[in-house]
């Protein structure tokens, strides 16, 4: 006799429930044995390599994630008499390039 799709799905559900029950029973036994060993040997979470919080261990590198630096307030390093300023990062602004081309020194604009 050929089984129908619905019969096979019902059998799968039944087997999945049975597997869950067996797993819970086995896990309960394992946890009980672990608790006995912890009590017998006086083990702590640190002895077992466990931490109090979830997440990677201190100093462990995170895979796939890069730390993003927060932009802080930039300090002005160069300023002219007209109030133009530059923090010293990125390309030099036009006002500074013009002044340097006119013979001024970059140290003349240092703050």
The first five atom37 places (N, CA, C, CB, O) and aatype in JSON, in Angstrom:
{
  "aatype": [20, 20, 20, 20, 20, 20, 20, 20, 20, 20, 20, 20, 20, 20, 20, 20, 20, 20, 20, 20, 20, 20, 20, 20, 20, 20, 20, 20, 20, 20, 20, 20, 20, 20, 20, 20, 20, 20, 20, 20, 20, 20, 20, 20, 20, 20, 20, 20, 20, 20, 20, 20, 20, 20, 20, 20, 20, 20, 20, 20, 20, 20, 20, 20, 20, 20, 20, 20, 20, 20, 20, 20, 20, 20, 20, 20, 20, 20, 20, 20, 20, 20, 20, 20, 20, 20, 20, 20, 20, 20, 20, 20, 20, 20, 20, 20, 20, 20, 20, 20, 20, 20, 20, 20, 20, 20, 20, 20, 20, 20, 20],
  "atom_mask": [
    [1, 1, 1, 1, 1],
    [1, 1, 1, 1, 1],
    [1, 1, 1, 1, 1],
    [1, 1, 1, 1, 1],
    [1, 1, 1, 1, 1],
    [1, 1, 1, 1, 1],
    [1, 1, 1, 1, 1],
    [1, 1, 1, 1, 1],
    [1, 1, 1, 1, 1],
    [1, 1, 1, 1, 1],
    [1, 1, 1, 1, 1],
    [1, 1, 1, 1, 1],
    [1, 1, 1, 1, 1],
    [1, 1, 1, 1, 1],
    [1, 1, 1, 1, 1],
    [1, 1, 1, 1, 1],
    [1, 1, 1, 1, 1],
    [1, 1, 1, 1, 1],
    [1, 1, 1, 1, 1],
    [1, 1, 1, 1, 1],
    [1, 1, 1, 1, 1],
    [1, 1, 1, 1, 1],
    [1, 1, 1, 1, 1],
    [1, 1, 1, 1, 1],
    [1, 1, 1, 1, 1],
    [1, 1, 1, 1, 1],
    [1, 1, 1, 1, 1],
    [1, 1, 1, 1, 1],
    [1, 1, 1, 1, 1],
    [1, 1, 1, 1, 1],
    [1, 1, 1, 1, 1],
    [1, 1, 1, 1, 1],
    [1, 1, 1, 1, 1],
    [1, 1, 1, 1, 1],
    [1, 1, 1, 1, 1],
    [1, 1, 1, 1, 1],
    [1, 1, 1, 1, 1],
    [1, 1, 1, 1, 1],
    [1, 1, 1, 1, 1],
    [1, 1, 1, 1, 1],
    [1, 1, 1, 1, 1],
    [1, 1, 1, 1, 1],
    [1, 1, 1, 1, 1],
    [1, 1, 1, 1, 1],
    [1, 1, 1, 1, 1],
    [1, 1, 1, 1, 1],
    [1, 1, 1, 1, 1],
    [1, 1, 1, 1, 1],
    [1, 1, 1, 1, 1],
    [1, 1, 1, 1, 1],
    [1, 1, 1, 1, 1],
    [1, 1, 1, 1, 1],
    [1, 1, 1, 1, 1],
    [1, 1, 1, 1, 1],
    [1, 1, 1, 1, 1],
    [1, 1, 1, 1, 1],
    [1, 1, 1, 1, 1],
    [1, 1, 1, 1, 1],
    [1, 1, 1, 1, 1],
    [1, 1, 1, 1, 1],
    [1, 1, 1, 1, 1],
    [1, 1, 1, 1, 1],
    [1, 1, 1, 1, 1],
    [1, 1, 1, 1, 1],
    [1, 1, 1, 1, 1],
    [1, 1, 1, 1, 1],
    [1, 1, 1, 1, 1],
    [1, 1, 1, 1, 1],
    [1, 1, 1, 1, 1],
    [1, 1, 1, 1, 1],
    [1, 1, 1, 1, 1],
    [1, 1, 1, 1, 1],
    [1, 1, 1, 1, 1],
    [1, 1, 1, 1, 1],
    [1, 1, 1, 1, 1],
    [1, 1, 1, 1, 1],
    [1, 1, 1, 1, 1],
    [1, 1, 1, 1, 1],
    [1, 1, 1, 1, 1],
    [1, 1, 1, 1, 1],
    [1, 1, 1, 1, 1],
    [1, 1, 1, 1, 1],
    [1, 1, 1, 1, 1],
    [1, 1, 1, 1, 1],
    [1, 1, 1, 1, 1],
    [1, 1, 1, 1, 1],
    [1, 1, 1, 1, 1],
    [1, 1, 1, 1, 1],
    [1, 1, 1, 1, 1],
    [1, 1, 1, 1, 1],
    [1, 1, 1, 1, 1],
    [1, 1, 1, 1, 1],
    [1, 1, 1, 1, 1],
    [1, 1, 1, 1, 1],
    [1, 1, 1, 1, 1],
    [1, 1, 1, 1, 1],
    [1, 1, 1, 1, 1],
    [1, 1, 1, 1, 1],
    [1, 1, 1, 1, 1],
    [1, 1, 1, 1, 1],
    [1, 1, 1, 1, 1],
    [1, 1, 1, 1, 1],
    [1, 1, 1, 1, 1],
    [1, 1, 1, 1, 1],
    [1, 1, 1, 1, 1],
    [1, 1, 1, 1, 1],
    [1, 1, 1, 1, 1],
    [1, 1, 1, 1, 1],
    [1, 1, 1, 1, 1],
    [1, 1, 1, 1, 1],
    [1, 1, 1, 1, 1]
  ],
  "atom_positions": [
    [[0.83, -1.18, 0.0], [0.0, 0.0, 0.0], [0.88, 1.25, 0.0], [-0.95, -0.01, 1.21], [1.83, 1.34, 0.78]],
    [[0.57, 2.19, -0.87], [1.31, 3.43, -1.0], [0.77, 4.47, -0.03], [1.24, 3.96, -2.45], [-0.44, 4.64, 0.13]],
    [[1.7, 5.16, 0.63], [1.3, 6.2, 1.57], [1.08, 7.52, 0.83], [2.36, 6.38, 2.68], [1.71, 7.8, -0.18]],
    [[0.17, 8.3, 1.36], [-0.07, 9.62, 0.79], [0.87, 10.63, 1.45], [-1.55, 10.05, 0.97], [1.49, 10.37, 2.48]],
    [[0.94, 11.78, 0.82], [1.75, 12.87, 1.36], [1.31, 13.23, 2.78], [1.67, 14.11, 0.45], [2.15, 13.41, 3.66]],
    [[0.02, 13.32, 3.0], [-0.52, 13.68, 4.32], [-0.13, 12.64, 5.37], [-2.06, 13.82, 4.25], [0.17, 13.0, 6.51]],
    [[-0.14, 11.36, 4.99], [0.23, 10.31, 5.93], [1.71, 10.4, 6.31], [-0.08, 8.93, 5.34], [2.08, 10.23, 7.47]],
    [[2.55, 10.67, 5.31], [3.99, 10.81, 5.56], [4.27, 12.02, 6.46], [4.77, 10.95, 4.22], [5.09, 11.94, 7.36]],
    [[3.57, 13.14, 6.21], [3.76, 14.33, 7.03], [3.31, 14.08, 8.47], [2.98, 15.52, 6.44], [3.94, 14.57, 9.41]],
    [[2.25, 13.33, 8.65], [1.76, 12.98, 9.98], [2.79, 12.12, 10.7], [0.4, 12.24, 9.89], [3.04, 12.29, 11.89]],
    [[3.39, 11.18, 9.96], [4.42, 10.31, 10.54], [5.65, 11.13, 10.92], [4.8, 9.19, 9.54], [6.26, 10.88, 11.96]],
    [[6.01, 12.1, 10.09], [7.16, 12.97, 10.38], [6.9, 13.76, 11.65], [7.44, 13.93, 9.2], [7.78, 13.84, 12.51]],
    [[5.72, 14.33, 11.79], [5.37, 15.09, 12.99], [5.43, 14.21, 14.24], [3.97, 15.7, 12.85], [5.94, 14.63, 15.28]],
    [[4.92, 13.0, 14.12], [4.92, 12.07, 15.24], [6.36, 11.73, 15.65], [4.15, 10.78, 14.88], [6.68, 11.71, 16.84]],
    [[7.21, 11.46, 14.67], [8.62, 11.14, 14.95], [9.35, 12.34, 15.55], [9.33, 10.67, 13.67], [10.2, 12.17, 16.42]],
    [[9.05, 13.55, 15.09], [9.68, 14.75, 15.62], [9.31, 14.95, 17.09], [9.27, 15.99, 14.79], [10.16, 15.28, 17.9]],
    [[8.04, 14.74, 17.43], [7.61, 14.84, 18.84], [8.31, 13.79, 19.69], [6.08, 14.68, 18.95], [8.76, 14.09, 20.8]],
    [[8.41, 12.58, 19.18], [9.08, 11.5, 19.91], [10.57, 11.83, 20.12], [8.93, 10.16, 19.15], [11.12, 11.59, 21.19]],
    [[11.21, 12.38, 19.08], [12.61, 12.76, 19.18], [12.81, 13.86, 20.22], [13.14, 13.22, 17.81], [13.77, 13.82, 20.98]],
    [[11.91, 14.85, 20.25], [11.99, 15.93, 21.25], [11.89, 15.38, 22.67], [10.89, 16.97, 21.01], [12.64, 15.79, 23.55]],
    [[10.96, 14.45, 22.89], [10.81, 13.85, 24.22], [12.08, 13.11, 24.63], [9.6, 12.88, 24.24], [12.54, 13.24, 25.77]],
    [[12.64, 12.32, 23.71], [13.86, 11.57, 24.02], [15.03, 12.51, 24.3], [14.21, 10.63, 22.86], [15.83, 12.27, 25.21]],
    [[15.13, 13.58, 23.53], [16.22, 14.54, 23.74], [16.09, 15.2, 25.11], [16.22, 15.62, 22.63], [17.08, 15.32, 25.84]],
    [[14.87, 15.63, 25.48], [14.66, 16.26, 26.79], [15.03, 15.31, 27.92], [13.19, 16.7, 26.94], [15.64, 15.72, 28.9]],
    [[14.67, 14.04, 27.77], [14.99, 13.05, 28.8], [16.5, 12.87, 28.92], [14.32, 11.7, 28.47], [17.03, 12.82, 30.03]],
    [[17.2, 12.77, 27.79], [18.65, 12.61, 27.81], [19.34, 13.86, 28.37], [19.17, 12.31, 26.4], [20.29, 13.74, 29.15]],
    [[18.86, 15.04, 27.98], [19.46, 16.28, 28.48], [19.28, 16.39, 29.98], [18.84, 17.5, 27.78], [20.2, 16.82, 30.68]],
    [[18.12, 16.01, 30.48], [17.88, 16.05, 31.93], [18.9, 15.16, 32.65], [16.44, 15.6, 32.26], [19.42, 15.55, 33.7]],
    [[19.16, 14.0, 32.11], [20.15, 13.09, 32.7], [21.55, 13.66, 32.68], [20.13, 11.76, 31.98], [22.29, 13.55, 33.65]],
    [[21.92, 14.26, 31.56], [23.25, 14.86, 31.42], [23.41, 16.01, 32.41], [23.48, 15.35, 29.98], [24.44, 16.12, 33.07]],
    [[22.41, 16.86, 32.51], [22.47, 18.0, 33.43], [22.58, 17.52, 34.87], [21.22, 18.9, 33.26], [23.34, 18.09, 35.66]],
    [[21.86, 16.48, 35.21], [21.93, 15.93, 36.57], [23.33, 15.43, 36.87], [20.91, 14.79, 36.74], [23.86, 15.67, 37.96]],
    [[23.96, 14.72, 35.91], [25.32, 14.21, 36.13], [26.32, 15.35, 36.23], [25.73, 13.27, 34.98], [27.26, 15.28, 37.03]],
    [[26.13, 16.4, 35.44], [27.03, 17.56, 35.51], [26.9, 18.24, 36.87], [26.71, 18.56, 34.37], [27.91, 18.61, 37.47]],
    [[25.68, 18.42, 37.35], [25.47, 19.05, 38.66], [26.11, 18.24, 39.77], [23.96, 19.23, 38.94], [26.69, 18.8, 40.7]],
    [[26.01, 16.91, 39.68], [26.65, 16.05, 40.68], [28.16, 16.24, 40.67], [26.31, 14.58, 40.43], [28.78, 16.35, 41.73]],
    [[28.76, 16.29, 39.49], [30.21, 16.46, 39.38], [30.64, 17.83, 39.9], [30.66, 16.28, 37.92], [31.67, 17.94, 40.57]],
    [[29.87, 18.85, 39.61], [30.18, 20.2, 40.09], [30.17, 20.22, 41.61], [29.18, 21.24, 39.53], [31.07, 20.77, 42.24]],
    [[29.15, 19.61, 42.2], [29.05, 19.57, 43.65], [30.16, 18.72, 44.26], [27.68, 19.03, 44.08], [30.73, 19.1, 45.28]],
    [[30.47, 17.59, 43.65], [31.48, 16.68, 44.2], [32.88, 17.3, 44.16], [31.48, 15.37, 43.42], [33.66, 17.1, 45.09]],
    [[33.19, 18.04, 43.12], [34.53, 18.6, 42.98], [34.61, 20.08, 43.34], [35.0, 18.41, 41.57], [35.69, 20.66, 43.3]],
    [[33.5, 20.68, 43.69], [33.49, 22.1, 44.07], [33.91, 23.01, 42.93], [34.4, 22.32, 45.24], [34.65, 23.98, 43.14]],
    [[33.44, 22.72, 41.76], [33.83, 23.5, 40.58], [33.05, 24.8, 40.5], [33.62, 22.69, 39.29], [31.9, 24.89, 40.93]],
    [[33.71, 25.83, 39.94], [33.05, 27.12, 39.72], [32.86, 27.32, 38.22], [33.89, 28.3, 40.34], [33.35, 26.55, 37.4]],
    [[32.13, 28.38, 37.88], [31.91, 28.69, 36.46], [33.25, 28.98, 35.78], [30.95, 29.91, 36.3], [33.46, 28.61, 34.63]],
    [[34.15, 29.63, 36.5], [35.47, 29.93, 35.92], [36.25, 28.64, 35.65], [36.28, 30.85, 36.87], [36.95, 28.54, 34.65]],
    [[36.12, 27.65, 36.56], [36.79, 26.36, 36.33], [36.3, 25.69, 35.06], [36.57, 25.44, 37.53], [37.05, 24.98, 34.39]],
    [[35.05, 25.92, 34.74], [34.46, 25.3, 33.55], [34.63, 26.15, 32.3], [32.99, 25.05, 33.79], [34.2, 25.76, 31.22]],
    [[35.26, 27.32, 32.45], [35.47, 28.21, 31.31], [34.22, 28.97, 30.93], [35.94, 27.42, 30.13], [34.06, 29.37, 29.77]],
    [[33.33, 29.19, 31.9], [32.08, 29.89, 31.63], [32.18, 31.31, 32.15], [30.89, 29.17, 32.26], [32.93, 31.59, 33.08]],
    [[31.41, 32.2, 31.55], [31.33, 33.59, 31.99], [29.93, 33.84, 32.51], [31.67, 34.58, 30.84], [29.01, 33.07, 32.24]],
    [[29.79, 34.93, 33.27], [28.5, 35.28, 33.82], [27.55, 35.88, 32.8], [28.67, 36.22, 34.95], [26.34, 35.83, 32.99]],
    [[28.08, 36.43, 31.71], [27.25, 37.04, 30.68], [27.49, 36.34, 29.37], [27.54, 38.55, 30.55], [28.51, 35.67, 29.18]],
    [[26.55, 36.5, 28.49], [26.71, 35.9, 27.17], [27.6, 36.78, 26.32], [25.34, 35.68, 26.48], [27.69, 37.98, 26.54]],
    [[28.25, 36.18, 25.36], [29.07, 36.95, 24.44], [30.47, 36.38, 24.41], [29.1, 38.41, 24.83], [30.79, 35.44, 25.13]],
    [[31.31, 36.96, 23.57], [32.68, 36.46, 23.43], [33.49, 36.74, 24.69], [33.35, 37.08, 22.21], [33.18, 37.65, 25.46]],
    [[34.53, 35.96, 24.89], [35.42, 36.16, 26.02], [36.16, 37.48, 25.86], [36.41, 34.98, 26.16], [36.33, 37.95, 24.73]],
    [[36.61, 38.08, 26.95], [37.35, 39.33, 26.84], [38.59, 39.13, 25.98], [37.75, 39.86, 28.24], [39.31, 38.14, 26.13]],
    [[38.83, 40.05, 25.09], [39.98, 39.98, 24.21], [39.76, 39.14, 22.97], [41.13, 39.45, 24.95], [40.61, 39.13, 22.08]],
    [[38.64, 38.43, 22.89], [38.37, 37.61, 21.73], [37.98, 38.52, 20.56], [37.25, 36.58, 22.02], [37.28, 39.51, 20.73]],
    [[38.45, 38.14, 19.39], [38.12, 38.94, 18.21], [36.75, 38.56, 17.7], [39.18, 38.74, 17.1], [36.38, 37.38, 17.7]],
    [[36.0, 39.55, 17.28], [34.68, 39.29, 16.72], [34.84, 39.03, 15.24], [33.71, 40.49, 16.98], [35.47, 39.8, 14.51]],
    [[34.26, 37.95, 14.81], [34.35, 37.58, 13.4], [33.36, 38.39, 12.58], [34.1, 36.08, 13.22], [32.18, 38.45, 12.9]],
    [[33.85, 39.0, 11.52], [32.97, 39.66, 10.58], [32.49, 41.05, 10.95], [31.82, 38.83, 10.36], [31.82, 41.7, 10.16]],
    [[32.82, 41.52, 12.13], [32.37, 42.84, 12.52], [33.57, 43.72, 12.8], [31.45, 42.77, 13.75], [34.53, 43.3, 13.44]],
    [[33.51, 44.92, 12.31], [34.58, 45.87, 12.56], [34.09, 46.94, 13.52], [35.07, 46.51, 11.24], [32.92, 47.33, 13.5]],
    [[34.99, 47.38, 14.34], [34.65, 48.42, 15.3], [34.57, 49.75, 14.56], [35.69, 48.48, 16.46], [35.46, 50.11, 13.79]],
    [[33.5, 50.46, 14.8], [33.3, 51.75, 14.15], [33.69, 52.84, 15.12], [31.82, 51.92, 13.68], [33.19, 52.91, 16.24]],
    [[34.6, 53.68, 14.68], [35.02, 54.78, 15.52], [33.99, 55.89, 15.46], [36.42, 55.29, 15.11], [33.48, 56.22, 14.39]],
    [[33.7, 56.45, 16.6], [32.77, 57.57, 16.64], [33.53, 58.85, 16.34], [32.06, 57.66, 18.02], [34.66, 59.06, 16.8]],
    [[32.91, 59.69, 15.56], [33.54, 60.95, 15.2], [33.5, 61.89, 16.39], [32.85, 61.59, 13.97], [32.43, 62.22, 16.9]],
    [[34.67, 62.29, 16.81], [34.75, 63.24, 17.91], [34.89, 64.64, 17.35], [35.94, 62.9, 18.85], [34.92, 64.83, 16.14]],
    [[34.97, 65.6, 18.22], [35.12, 66.97, 17.77], [36.56, 67.15, 17.3], [34.76, 67.98, 18.9], [37.49, 66.87, 18.06]],
    [[36.74, 67.61, 16.08], [38.06, 67.79, 15.51], [38.68, 69.09, 16.0], [38.0, 67.76, 13.98], [37.98, 70.09, 16.21]],
    [[39.97, 69.07, 16.16], [40.7, 70.24, 16.63], [41.29, 70.96, 15.42], [41.82, 69.86, 17.65], [41.93, 70.34, 14.57]],
    [[41.06, 72.24, 15.35], [41.59, 73.04, 14.25], [43.1, 73.18, 14.45], [40.89, 74.45, 14.19], [43.56, 73.54, 15.54]],
    [[43.87, 72.9, 13.39], [45.32, 73.02, 13.47], [45.85, 74.23, 12.7], [45.96, 71.75, 12.93], [46.92, 74.76, 13.01]],
    [[45.1, 74.65, 11.7], [45.55, 75.77, 10.88], [44.41, 76.75, 10.68], [46.09, 75.27, 9.51], [43.27, 76.36, 10.45]],
    [[44.74, 78.07, 10.77], [43.71, 79.1, 10.6], [44.39, 80.34, 10.01], [43.0, 79.44, 11.98], [45.54, 80.65, 10.32]],
    [[43.64, 81.04, 9.15], [44.18, 82.29, 8.6], [43.49, 83.47, 9.27], [43.99, 82.35, 7.06], [42.62, 83.3, 10.12]],
    [[43.89, 84.69, 8.87], [43.35, 85.9, 9.49], [41.89, 86.16, 9.12], [44.19, 87.1, 9.09], [41.23, 86.96, 9.77]],
    [[41.39, 85.49, 8.09], [40.0, 85.66, 7.68], [39.05, 84.67, 8.39], [39.88, 85.5, 6.17], [37.84, 84.72, 8.2]],
    [[39.63, 83.78, 9.2], [38.81, 82.82, 9.93], [38.68, 81.47, 9.24], [37.47, 83.38, 10.13], [38.03, 80.57, 9.77]],
    [[39.29, 81.32, 8.07], [39.3, 80.02, 7.42], [40.12, 79.04, 8.27], [39.89, 80.12, 5.97], [41.16, 79.42, 8.81]],
    [[39.66, 77.82, 8.38], [40.38, 76.86, 9.21], [40.45, 75.5, 8.52], [39.72, 76.73, 10.58], [39.67, 75.18, 7.62]],
    [[41.41, 74.71, 9.0], [41.61, 73.36, 8.49], [42.12, 72.51, 9.64], [42.6, 73.33, 7.27], [42.98, 72.96, 10.4]],
    [[41.62, 71.27, 9.77], [42.03, 70.41, 10.88], [43.3, 69.63, 10.57], [40.92, 69.46, 11.24], [43.83, 68.95, 11.45]],
    [[43.77, 69.71, 9.34], [44.99, 69.0, 8.98], [44.75, 67.63, 8.38], [45.86, 68.87, 10.18], [45.7, 66.88, 8.16]],
    [[43.5, 67.31, 8.12], [43.17, 66.02, 7.51], [42.55, 66.25, 6.14], [42.21, 65.22, 8.41], [41.88, 67.25, 5.9]],
    [[42.79, 65.3, 5.26], [42.22, 65.41, 3.93], [43.02, 66.38, 3.08], [40.75, 65.85, 4.0], [44.07, 66.86, 3.5]],
    [[42.54, 66.67, 1.9], [43.26, 67.59, 1.02], [43.28, 68.99, 1.6], [42.65, 67.59, -0.38], [42.34, 69.42, 2.28]],
    [[44.34, 69.69, 1.3], [44.43, 71.07, 1.78], [43.36, 71.92, 1.1], [45.84, 71.65, 1.5], [43.11, 71.78, -0.09]],
    [[42.73, 72.79, 1.87], [41.7, 73.65, 1.28], [42.32, 74.69, 0.34], [40.9, 74.35, 2.39], [43.51, 74.99, 0.41]],
    [[41.48, 75.22, -0.53], [41.96, 76.15, -1.55], [42.61, 77.38, -0.93], [40.8, 76.58, -2.45], [43.64, 77.83, -1.43]],
    [[42.04, 77.95, 0.14], [42.62, 79.14, 0.75], [44.05, 78.9, 1.22], [41.76, 79.6, 1.92], [44.88, 79.8, 1.15]],
    [[44.33, 77.67, 1.72], [45.68, 77.35, 2.19], [46.62, 77.11, 1.01], [45.65, 76.12, 3.1], [47.78, 77.53, 1.05]],
    [[46.14, 76.47, -0.02], [46.97, 76.25, -1.2], [47.34, 77.57, -1.86], [46.25, 75.35, -2.21], [48.47, 77.76, -2.31]],
    [[46.37, 78.49, -1.91], [46.65, 79.8, -2.5], [47.69, 80.55, -1.68], [45.36, 80.63, -2.6], [48.6, 81.17, -2.24]],
    [[47.57, 80.5, -0.35], [48.52, 81.21, 0.51], [49.91, 80.6, 0.39], [48.04, 81.16, 1.97], [50.9, 81.34, 0.38]],
    [[50.01, 79.29, 0.32], [51.31, 78.64, 0.17], [51.93, 78.97, -1.18], [51.18, 77.13, 0.34], [53.14, 79.14, -1.29]],
    [[51.1, 79.05, -2.21], [51.6, 79.41, -3.54], [52.08, 80.86, -3.57], [50.51, 79.2, -4.6], [52.95, 81.22, -4.36]],
    [[51.5, 81.7, -2.7], [51.9, 83.11, -2.64], [53.16, 83.31, -1.82], [50.78, 83.95, -2.05], [53.62, 84.45, -1.67]],
    [[53.74, 82.24, -1.28], [55.0, 82.36, -0.58], [54.91, 82.22, 0.93], [55.61, 83.65, -0.9], [55.93, 82.28, 1.61]],
    [[53.72, 82.04, 1.46], [53.59, 81.87, 2.92], [54.02, 80.45, 3.28], [52.12, 82.14, 3.4], [54.08, 79.57, 2.42]],
    [[54.33, 80.25, 4.56], [54.72, 78.95, 5.08], [53.53, 78.36, 5.84], [55.99, 79.06, 6.01], [52.72, 79.1, 6.4]],
    [[53.44, 77.04, 5.87], [52.34, 76.4, 6.57], [52.41, 76.7, 8.06], [52.36, 74.89, 6.34], [51.38, 76.73, 8.73]],
    [[53.62, 76.92, 8.58], [53.75, 77.25, 10.0], [53.15, 78.61, 10.33], [55.21, 77.21, 10.42], [52.86, 78.89, 11.49]],
    [[52.97, 79.47, 9.32], [52.33, 80.79, 9.55], [50.85, 80.62, 9.94], [52.44, 81.68, 8.27], [50.27, 81.52, 10.52]],
    [[50.26, 79.49, 9.62], [48.83, 79.27, 9.88], [48.59, 78.3, 11.05], [48.16, 78.74, 8.62], [47.44, 78.02, 11.39]],
    [[49.66, 77.79, 11.65], [49.51, 76.84, 12.75], [48.85, 77.52, 13.95], [50.87, 76.26, 13.16], [49.17, 78.65, 14.29]],
    [[47.93, 76.81, 14.56], [47.2, 77.34, 15.73], [47.93, 76.96, 16.98], [45.75, 76.83, 15.77], [47.5, 77.3, 18.08]]
  ]
}
